[in-house]
Amino acid sequence: MTPNLDWLPERVLRSDYGSWPEYEAVLLEQFTQDYIDGPPAFLGQAFYVREGPLVENRHATFWHLITEGEGPEELRTFSLDRCACIRWARAILGKLGTDEVCVWRTHRPGIGERMLVALPDFSYVVVLALRPDYVHLVTAYAVQYARQRELKRKECEAYCANKGKAPK
């Protein structure tokens, strides 16, 4: 069964804008509205986005939402799919505590605890870093391949079966 995703905002498409700088400005404006001017409420904790390292005078989290790849932000590649979905992470976080999203935690050595929030079909994932006094948005992305979605589903199910404890 396909989940009802009518609550997701429309995609911000590159084809709707004349130039790349105009499109990027719209993406940055949306990011600023969603996370700087009015950060989401998050289970009673402060919510932040990572500012540094700045790339072209923009937050690191902004670059992680619109680019893909490993390594430093300035070496990452623009992803039109990530750009188009820039509004989705905020909407998905707004569904915490409902059955419209799947939530689980992971623990990665050297990185720490992460909370993942996904659409029910695991086609889109928001990654949050959990700290004692706050939460920060790390990234969000579409899960492109069925095998990757299946791995996310199994990771979520294992977490839930383990009574909500992330394996260490």
Secondary structure, 3 states (H helix, E strand, C coil): CCCCCCCCCCCCCHHHCCCHHHHHHHHHHHHHHHHHHCCCCECCEEEEECCCCCECCECHHHHHHHEECCCCHHHCEECHHHHHCCCHHHHHHCCCCCCCCEEEEEEECCCEEEEEEECCCCCEEEEEEECCCEEEEEEEEECCCHHHHHHHHHHHHHHHHCCCCCCC
